[in-house]
Amino acid sequence: MRKLILDHVLLPEGWGQNVGLDIDGGTIMAVHRQADAGGRERIAGIALPGLPNLHSHTFQRGMAGLAETRGPEGDSFWTWRQVMYRFLGSLTPDDVEAIAAFAMMEMLEGGFTSLAEFHYLHHDAEGRPYADIAELCRRIAAGANESGMGLTLLPVFYAQGGFGAVAPAEGQRRFINDAESYLRLLEGARRAVADVEDGVVGVAPHSLRAVTPESLGEIVALAGEGPVHIHIAEQVKEVEDCVAWSGQRPVAWLLDHAPVDRHWCLIHATHLDARETKGIAESGAVAGLCPITEANLGDGIFEGVDYLAAGGRFGVGSDSNIEISAPGELRQFEYSQRLKHRARNVLAAREGQSTGRSLYDQALMGGAQALGRRVGAIEAGYRADLVVLDAGHPDLAAVSGDRWIDSYLFVAGKSAIDTVFVAGKPVVRGGRHVNREAVAARYARAMARILS
C-alpha cells in the first residue's frame, strides 16, 4: 500500500487540500479529504488526473520535422503521406520499439498518462509478416513497459488502398492483412499486452477507405466490449471519394451501416454536416480530436461548438507526434474555434466558467471512455494516474483553483509539470522522465541509422 498526501488536488466534486490517497496495485483504494499527514508521503504541488491520449502513431515521432519542406505542387495530407511511406520503409523492430519508448516518455513529460496506440505498422519492409505476426505489437508493449505508459493497444485492420476495393499502394504493404491474418494479429496483440500492467486491447478498422463494408462488420464483431477506433472524415478528398463510392458522406454512412455506440471513437471527424454532428453526439461515441496534427497537416477545423452544444463527447490525442503536449492539444482546440468563430472562450459551457477547466474535464471523461480504462479521475477504483504541477511556477504561483488550469493550458504549458505518477509509480520527477537518458540515447542511435 502506497500512501500519499497531496497539497492541492482536483477531485470529481472540485478542489481539495491535504487529500490522502491509499494506492494498492496501481489503483486508488481510498481518498481521504483533509487527511492526517502522519505516515504519508507528501506530494507538493497541484495534482490533476492524468490526461488520456486517445490517438497516436508512435513511429511517426521519428519523422517529425521531415515533411516541412515545400514541394513543387500544393502540399497536403496526401503529399505528407508519401513522406511517411518513405520513412517507414527502413524501420526495423528495434527502431519501432526505440521510437515508441521515446514518444511515450515525451507524452508522460507532457501531461499524458495513458495512451491509445492506433498501431498499423505490422509487417517487414517487403510486406511479409514476421515469424510472430504480432512482433511489432510486442515492441509497442515493450515501449510502454520501458516508459511506464498506461496502454490501450489498437491493432489496425487495413485491407485496401481506397474506396471500392482499390489495390493497396506499394507504401501501404507493411499495413495489409485479410480477416484471417488480422485475427491472428489480434490474438498476438492480446498476448503482448498481457505483460503490460492494466493493458487493454481494442480493434481499429483503419478507415472506410481501407476496409470493405463486409470486413468492417467482421472486425467490429471481434471487439466484444472493448474499444473500436476508426479514422473518419479527416480530409475533404476523403469525403468526396466516399460520396462518389456510396452516395453518402463518411460519418453518415458509418452511422447508417455500423453499430456506433459508446465503445466507438471516431478519429478526427473534421468535416461534418449538421446531421453528422448531431448523429455522433447522439450515438454516445467519442470524437477523437488531434488539433496539433490536424493543424500541421492542414486538415481543417472540427465543428466544436455545434458538437458540444449537441451533448457530444471528445478527447484529444497526439496523432503524428509532431509536438507532444497535453495542454497544447487542448489549447489548439480552443484556439481553432476562436479563429473559426472570431470569438474568445468559445468552448466554455456557460458564463463564468473557466475555459481551461471545461476543456480539461471533458477531455478526461471522453479520453477515458475511448481508452476503455478506469482512468481520468482521482477517486476510489480508478488508476492512480496523476499529473502534479509546480505550485511555485511563475505562472501558477499567484493564482488558485481553476485559474491553475487556465494558466497551465494557455500560458505555462508542459513547463509547469513537476511530477507524474502512473499507477501510483513516479515516472517523471522535476519535469524529466526518470529514465530519460537511456531512452533518449537509444532513440538517438536509431534515428542516426534511419536518417544516415
C-alpha positions in Angstrom: 0.0 0.0 0.0 1.4 3.4 -1.0 0.0 6.3 1.0 0.3 9.9 -0.4 -0.9 13.3 0.8 -1.5 15.9 -1.9 -1.3 19.6 -1.2 -3.9 20.6 -3.8 -5.9 18.2 -5.9 -8.7 18.3 -8.5 -11.4 15.8 -7.3 -14.6 15.0 -9.1 -16.5 17.4 -6.8 -13.9 20.2 -7.1 -10.7 21.3 -5.5 -9.4 19.8 -2.3 -6.5 20.4 0.1 -4.4 17.9 2.1 -6.0 14.9 0.4 -4.8 11.5 1.2 -4.7 8.6 -1.3 -4.3 5.0 -0.4 -2.9 3.2 -3.5 -2.6 -0.6 -3.9 -1.8 -2.5 -7.1 -1.8 0.8 -9.0 -5.4 1.5 -8.1 -6.7 4.2 -5.7 -8.3 2.3 -2.9 -9.5 5.3 -0.8 -9.5 9.1 -0.9 -9.3 10.9 2.4 -10.4 14.6 2.5 -8.4 16.7 4.9 -6.2 13.8 5.8 -3.7 13.5 8.6 -0.2 13.7 7.1 1.2 11.1 9.5 2.8 8.2 7.7 2.1 9.6 4.3 4.5 10.8 1.5 3.7 14.4 0.8 3.4 15.4 -2.8 3.8 19.2 -3.1 2.0 21.0 -5.9 -1.2 20.9 -7.8 -2.4 17.4 -8.6 -4.6 16.8 -11.7 -5.9 13.5 -13.0 -3.6 12.4 -15.8 -5.0 13.1 -19.3 -5.6 10.2 -21.6 -4.1 10.4 -25.1 -6.7 8.7 -27.3 -4.8 8.6 -30.6 -1.2 8.2 -31.6 1.1 6.5 -34.2 4.3 6.4 -32.1 6.5 5.5 -35.1 5.7 8.9 -36.6 7.6 10.7 -33.8 10.7 9.7 -35.7 9.6 11.6 -38.9 8.6 14.8 -37.0 10.1 17.7 -39.0 10.9 15.7 -42.1 7.8 16.9 -44.1 8.2 20.6 -43.6 9.8 21.4 -47.0 7.5 22.8 -49.6 7.1 20.6 -52.7 6.5 21.6 -56.4 2.7 21.5 -56.0 0.3 22.3 -53.2 1.3 20.3 -50.1 -1.5 18.5 -48.2 -2.1 15.4 -46.1 -1.7 13.3 -49.3 1.9 14.6 -50.0 2.8 14.3 -46.3 1.6 10.6 -46.6 4.3 10.0 -49.3 7.0 11.2 -46.9 5.6 8.9 -44.2 5.7 5.9 -46.6 9.4 6.6 -47.4 10.3 7.0 -43.8 8.7 3.7 -42.6 10.3 1.7 -45.4 13.5 1.3 -43.4 12.2 0.8 -39.8 13.3 -2.3 -38.0 11.5 -3.8 -35.0 14.3 -2.4 -32.8 13.6 1.1 -34.3 9.9 0.8 -33.7 10.5 -0.1 -30.0 13.1 2.7 -29.5 10.8 5.4 -31.1 7.8 4.2 -29.2 9.5 4.3 -25.9 10.8 7.8 -26.7 7.4 9.1 -27.8 5.7 7.6 -24.7 8.4 9.2 -22.5 7.6 12.6 -24.0 3.9 12.0 -23.6 4.4 11.4 -19.9 6.6 14.5 -19.6 3.9 16.4 -21.5 1.0 15.5 -19.2 -0.5 12.3 -20.8 -0.6 9.2 -18.6 -2.4 6.7 -20.7 -2.3 6.0 -24.4 -4.5 4.5 -27.2 -1.9 3.4 -29.8 -3.5 3.1 -33.2 -1.0 0.6 -34.5 -1.0 -0.1 -38.2 2.7 -0.9 -38.9 2.6 -4.7 -38.9 5.0 -6.4 -41.4 8.5 -6.1 -42.6 9.7 -3.7 -45.3 8.7 -6.1 -48.1 5.2 -6.5 -46.6 5.9 -10.0 -45.3 4.6 -11.0 -41.9 7.2 -11.6 -39.2 7.5 -15.1 -37.8 5.3 -13.7 -35.0 2.7 -11.7 -36.8 2.4 -9.5 -33.7 6.1 -8.8 -33.5 5.6 -5.0 -33.7 2.7 -5.2 -31.3 5.2 -6.7 -28.8 7.6 -3.8 -29.5 4.9 -1.2 -28.7 4.1 -3.1 -25.5 7.8 -3.1 -24.6 7.9 0.6 -25.2 5.0 1.0 -22.8 6.8 -1.1 -20.1 10.0 0.8 -20.5 8.4 4.2 -20.3 5.7 3.3 -17.7 2.9 4.5 -20.0 -0.6 3.0 -19.5 -1.6 1.3 -22.8 -4.6 0.6 -24.8 -3.3 -1.2 -27.9 -5.4 -0.9 -31.1 -4.1 -3.3 -33.8 -5.3 -1.7 -37.1 -7.1 -3.6 -39.9 -6.0 -2.3 -43.3 -7.1 -4.2 -46.4 -7.3 -2.0 -49.4 -5.9 1.3 -50.9 -9.1 3.2 -51.3 -12.9 3.2 -51.6 -14.2 0.5 -53.9 -11.6 -2.2 -53.3 -8.7 -0.2 -54.8 -5.5 -2.2 -54.6 -3.0 -1.2 -51.9 -0.2 1.1 -52.9 3.4 0.0 -52.5 3.9 2.3 -49.5 1.0 0.5 -47.7 2.3 -3.0 -47.9 3.5 -3.1 -44.3 -0.1 -2.4 -43.2 -2.1 -5.0 -45.1 -4.0 -8.0 -43.6 -7.0 -10.1 -44.5 -9.6 -11.0 -42.0 -7.9 -14.3 -41.2 -4.4 -12.9 -40.6 -5.9 -10.0 -38.7 -7.5 -12.4 -36.2 -4.0 -13.9 -35.6 -2.6 -10.4 -35.2 -5.3 -9.6 -32.7 -4.6 -12.7 -30.7 -0.9 -11.9 -30.7 -1.6 -8.4 -29.5 -3.6 -9.7 -26.6 -0.6 -11.9 -25.6 1.8 -8.9 -25.9 -0.4 -6.7 -23.8 -0.7 -9.4 -21.1 2.7 -8.3 -20.0 1.7 -4.6 -19.6 0.2 -3.7 -16.3 -3.6 -3.0 -16.7 -3.2 -3.2 -20.5 -6.3 -3.1 -22.8 -6.7 -4.3 -26.4 -9.3 -3.0 -28.8 -9.8 -3.1 -32.6 -9.3 -0.4 -35.2 -10.6 -0.6 -38.8 -8.3 2.0 -40.3 -10.9 4.0 -42.2 -13.8 3.5 -44.6 -11.4 3.8 -47.5 -9.2 0.9 -46.2 -11.9 -1.7 -45.4 -14.9 -3.2 -47.2 -18.3 -3.0 -45.7 -18.2 -6.7 -45.1 -14.8 -6.7 -43.4 -15.8 -3.8 -41.3 -18.6 -5.8 -39.7 -16.2 -8.8 -39.2 -13.6 -6.7 -37.4 -16.0 -4.8 -35.2 -17.5 -8.1 -34.0 -14.1 -9.1 -32.7 -14.0 -6.1 -30.3 -16.6 -7.6 -27.8 -17.0 -4.9 -25.1 -13.6 -3.4 -26.0 -13.0 -0.1 -27.8 -13.4 0.4 -31.5 -11.5 3.3 -33.2 -11.6 4.4 -36.8 -10.3 7.3 -38.8 -13.2 9.2 -40.4 -13.7 12.4 -42.5 -10.2 13.8 -41.9 -9.8 15.3 -45.4 -12.1 16.9 -48.0 -10.9 14.5 -50.6 -11.9 11.5 -48.4 -15.4 13.0 -48.1 -15.7 13.5 -51.8 -14.3 10.0 -52.6 -16.8 8.4 -50.1 -19.7 10.3 -51.7 -18.6 9.1 -55.2 -18.4 5.5 -53.9 -21.5 5.3 -51.7 -23.6 8.4 -52.3 -23.1 9.3 -48.6 -20.6 11.3 -46.6 -18.3 9.1 -44.4 -19.9 9.8 -41.0 -23.4 9.5 -42.4 -22.5 6.1 -44.0 -20.9 4.8 -40.8 -23.8 5.8 -38.6 -26.2 4.1 -41.0 -24.2 0.9 -41.5 -22.3 0.2 -38.3 -23.4 -0.2 -34.6 -21.7 3.0 -33.5 -22.1 3.5 -29.7 -20.2 4.5 -26.6 -17.5 1.9 -27.4 -16.5 3.8 -30.5 -14.1 6.6 -31.1 -14.3 8.5 -34.4 -10.9 9.9 -35.0 -10.7 13.4 -36.5 -14.3 13.7 -37.8 -13.1 17.0 -39.1 -15.6 17.5 -42.0 -19.2 17.1 -40.7 -22.6 18.4 -41.8 -25.3 19.2 -39.2 -26.8 15.7 -39.3 -23.5 14.0 -38.8 -22.5 16.4 -36.0 -25.8 15.6 -34.1 -25.5 11.9 -35.0 -22.1 11.4 -33.4 -23.3 13.2 -30.3 -26.5 11.1 -30.0 -24.6 7.8 -30.6 -22.6 8.2 -27.4 -19.3 7.8 -29.3 -16.3 10.0 -28.6 -14.9 12.3 -31.2 -11.1 11.8 -31.1 -9.5 15.2 -31.9 -5.8 15.7 -32.6 -5.7 19.5 -33.0 -2.0 20.0 -33.4 -1.6 17.3 -36.0 -4.8 18.5 -37.8 -3.3 22.0 -37.9 0.1 20.7 -39.1 -1.5 18.7 -41.9 -3.9 21.4 -42.9 -6.9 19.1 -42.5 -9.5 21.7 -41.3 -11.3 22.6 -38.2 -13.7 20.4 -36.2 -17.3 21.6 -35.7 -16.6 22.0 -31.9 -19.3 24.5 -30.9 -22.2 22.7 -32.6 -20.9 19.3 -31.4 -20.6 20.3 -27.8 -24.0 22.0 -27.9 -25.5 18.7 -29.0 -24.0 17.0 -26.0 -21.1 15.4 -27.8 -18.1 13.9 -26.0 -14.5 14.4 -27.1 -10.9 13.6 -26.1 -7.6 14.6 -27.5 -4.6 12.7 -29.0 -1.1 13.5 -30.3 -1.5 11.5 -33.6 1.6 12.2 -35.7 3.5 13.4 -32.6 4.8 16.4 -34.4 4.6 18.1 -30.9 3.7 16.2 -27.8 1.8 18.3 -25.2 -1.4 17.6 -23.4 -2.1 21.2 -22.6 -1.0 22.1 -26.1 -3.7 19.9 -27.7 -6.4 21.5 -25.6 -5.1 25.0 -26.2 -5.0 24.4 -30.0 -8.6 23.0 -29.9 -9.9 26.2 -28.2 -7.8 28.5 -30.5 -9.1 26.8 -33.6 -12.6 27.6 -32.5 -11.7 31.2 -31.8 -10.3 31.6 -35.3 -13.3 29.9 -36.8 -15.9 31.9 -34.9 -13.8 35.1 -34.3 -14.7 35.0 -30.6 -13.0 34.1 -27.3 -13.6 31.4 -24.6 -15.7 29.6 -27.1 -15.7 26.1 -25.6 -16.6 27.1 -22.0 -20.0 25.7 -21.3 -21.5 28.7 -19.6 -20.9 32.3 -18.4 -18.4 32.5 -15.6 -16.9 29.1 -16.3 -13.1 28.6 -16.7 -12.4 27.6 -20.3 -9.3 25.6 -19.2 -11.3 23.6 -16.6 -14.1 22.9 -19.1 -11.7 21.6 -21.7 -9.8 19.5 -19.2 -12.8 17.9 -17.6 -14.4 17.0 -20.9 -11.1 15.6 -22.3 -10.7 13.5 -19.2 -14.1 11.9 -19.5 -14.0 11.4 -23.3 -10.5 10.1 -23.2 -11.2 7.6 -20.5 -14.2 6.3 -22.4 -12.3 6.0 -25.6 -9.5 4.0 -24.0 -11.8 1.6 -22.2 -9.9 2.1 -18.9 -10.6 3.3 -15.4 -8.6 6.5 -15.7 -9.3 10.2 -15.7 -10.4 10.8 -12.1 -8.9 10.9 -8.7 -11.3 8.7 -6.8 -11.5 5.2 -5.5 -11.5 2.4 -8.1 -9.5 4.4 -10.6 -5.9 4.0 -11.7 -3.6 6.3 -9.7 -2.5 8.4 -12.7 -1.6 12.0 -11.5 0.0 15.0 -13.1 1.4 17.3 -10.4 2.0 20.9 -11.4 4.7 23.0 -9.8 2.8 25.4 -7.5 5.8 27.7 -7.5 6.0 28.1 -11.2 5.9 31.8 -12.0 2.6 31.5 -14.0 0.8 29.5 -11.3 2.2 30.9 -8.0 -0.2 33.9 -7.8 -3.4 32.2 -8.8 -5.5 29.3 -7.4 -8.3 26.9 -8.3 -9.5 26.8 -11.9 -7.0 29.6 -12.7 -4.3 27.0 -12.2 -5.7 25.0 -15.2 -6.2 28.1 -17.3 -2.5 29.1 -16.7 -1.4 25.5 -17.3 -3.2 25.2 -20.7 -2.9 28.7 -22.0 0.3 30.1 -20.6 2.9 27.8 -19.0 2.1 24.6 -20.9 4.1 21.5 -20.0 6.9 23.5 -18.4 4.6 23.6 -15.3 4.7 19.8 -14.9 6.8 18.7 -12.0 5.8 15.1 -11.1 3.8 12.4 -13.0 2.5 9.2 -11.5 1.2 6.2 -13.5 -0.5 3.5 -11.5 0.9 5.1 -8.3 4.5 5.0 -9.5 6.5 8.2 -10.2 7.7 8.2 -13.8 8.5 11.9 -14.1 10.4 13.9 -11.4 11.3 17.6 -11.8 9.7 17.6 -15.2 12.1 14.8 -16.5 11.3 11.2 -17.1 13.2 9.0 -14.6 14.8 7.0 -17.4 15.2 9.9 -19.9 18.9 9.5 -20.6 18.7 5.8 -21.6 15.5 6.2 -23.6 16.8 9.3 -25.4 20.2 7.7 -26.2 18.6 4.7 -27.7 16.2 6.8 -29.8 19.1 9.0 -31.0 21.1 5.9 -32.1 18.0 4.6 -34.0 17.4 7.9 -35.8 21.1 8.3 -36.7 20.9 4.9 -38.5 17.5 5.6 -40.1 18.5 9.0 -41.5 22.0 8.2 -42.5 
